Amino acid sequence: MRSRLRFQVLAFTGTRTVLNTMHRMVYPLLPAFQRGLGVDLAALSLALTLRSLAGASGPLLASIADSRGRKAGMMIGLLLFVAGVGLVAVWPTYQAFLIALILAMVGKYIFDPSMQAYLGDRVAYQRRGLVLAVTEVGWSFSFILGVPLMGLLIAGYGWAAPFPLFALFGLLALGLLGWLLPRDPAPADGRVGLLGNMSLVWASPLALAGLSMSLLLSAANEIINLVFGVWLEDSFGLKITALGAVAIVIGLSELGGESLVGGLTDRLGKVRSLTIGLLLNSLAALTLSYLGQSTLGALVGLFLFYITFEFSLVSSIPLMSEILPNARATLMGMNIAAVSIGRAVGALLASPIYFLGANTGSMPSLLPSALAVGVFNLLALVALRRIKDLG
């Protein structure tokens, strides 16, 4: 990897750690925000709902990186992020918090696909898994390092304390990437806009198969993701202790999955890696239902489940980046939307499936949930076979 590109990848990883920390900190620190803002849980639920709805527009706006350039997309995403968190820094109110959640979400959803498209343009497909896996470390670092740091800041200085720091880091990222990234080429005559780029995606059977695969594998994950806390509480009555340990387990498993992608996906091939990941994730779900007879067994099972999911998800990113080079950023943005829709589908099904096993004995069983994970992963494998020629 060329020296300048190495610095760009490191800068991307640091930037994504900041963006992802803002994105992920809200749920574990929700009680602190509720007390600091002086609002009830319903008001915060509304804020998070509006954030999710607004975030759905981000993937559409990611088409900017196809029509105007990758650097333009990243800069716009970061500007929106800084505007949102900066507003809270100068006006620490519920209204500013709500606006910050929305702008930070939209900014992240523009920045991420623009960055992935930029690397897709410059890194050979045979090495792209390693490079994109490095940038994905920003996701696990946000949970292992970023969220605990924000918790300490809030405990010492109040709920609004993280936002000036986010604004500072956002401005630093703007300056650094503005200097590191080359200027976008002038828009070519006849370059298609948003509707044209989306039409290219909808007209591509390979793109639709890839989006279906992303939706299905994320739905499979959410079936366990949504209920594991309830399951731990129902099974062991150790809610606070167990979930504190699980936070560490999930962060480490995500880092492990990203590391495995960096070491294996390019060697094995993206399709083969995804196939292995989906099969192992299904096996891990079944193992979780068997190991979950003790707290330690449950934590081991969750580690295996999340590391195999993260390996699958991160292996899918370089594969998706090669399906439609002419509308790369648009497809990567729509891929984020597909993952979000998959999570919504999984969340809708997770509770009723869990309760099928919750009343089967003295301890709730995760077997129905594990079987549902296997079904969704099997369907994802069927979609994956449609794009097997990319290797």
DATA-V813127 format. One record per pair of residues at least 12 apart in sequence whose ideal C-beta (glycine too) atoms are under 6 Angstrom apart, sorted by the first residue. I is the first residue (numbers start at 1). J is the second residue. Records with the same first field share a line. If there is no record, write none. Layout:
# DATA-V813127
I=J, J
This chain:
# DATA-V813127
8=180
9=131, 134
11=176, 177, 180
12=115, 135
13=134, 135, 137, 138
15=173
16=135, 138
17=138, 141, 142, 146
18=169
19=108
20=138, 139, 142
21=142, 146
22=104, 166
23=108
24=142, 143, 147
25=147, 150
29=151
32=154, 159
33=159
36=159
37=94
39=94
47=98, 101
51=101, 102, 105
54=102, 105, 106
55=105, 109
58=106, 109, 110
59=109, 333, 334, 336, 337
61=110
62=110, 113, 329, 333
63=194, 197, 330
65=114, 117, 329
66=197, 327, 329, 330
67=191, 193
69=184
70=114, 117, 118
71=181, 184
72=184
73=110, 114
74=111, 114, 115
76=110
77=107, 110, 111
78=170, 173, 174
80=103, 106, 107
81=104, 107, 170
82=167, 170, 171
83=103
84=100, 103, 104
85=100, 163, 166, 167
86=167
87=99, 100
88=100, 160, 163
89=163, 164, 167
92=160
109=336
113=329, 332, 333
114=329
116=321, 332
117=328, 329, 332
119=131
120=321, 328
125=322
127=266
128=318
129=261, 265, 266, 318
130=262, 266
132=317, 318
133=258, 261, 262, 314
136=258, 314
137=258
140=251, 254, 255
143=251
144=251
150=162
197=327, 330
200=327
201=327, 330, 331, 334
204=324
206=323, 387
207=323, 324, 331
209=383, 386, 387
210=320, 323, 387
211=338
212=383
213=380, 383, 384
214=335, 338, 339
215=338, 341, 342
216=376, 379, 380
217=312, 380
218=339, 342, 343
219=342, 345, 346, 376
220=373, 376, 377
221=309
222=343, 346, 347
223=346, 350, 369, 372, 373
224=369
226=347, 350
227=350, 354
229=243
231=364
234=364
235=363
236=295
245=299
249=299, 302, 303
250=306
253=303, 306, 307
254=310
256=307
257=307, 310, 311
258=314
260=311
261=311, 314, 315
265=315
269=391
270=315, 318, 319
271=388, 391
273=315
274=312, 315, 316, 384
277=308, 311, 312, 315
278=312, 377, 380, 381
280=308
281=308, 309, 312, 377
282=374, 377
284=304, 305, 308
285=305, 370, 373
286=370
287=301
288=301, 305, 366
289=366, 367, 370
292=366
320=335
322=390
353=368, 369, 372
354=369
356=368
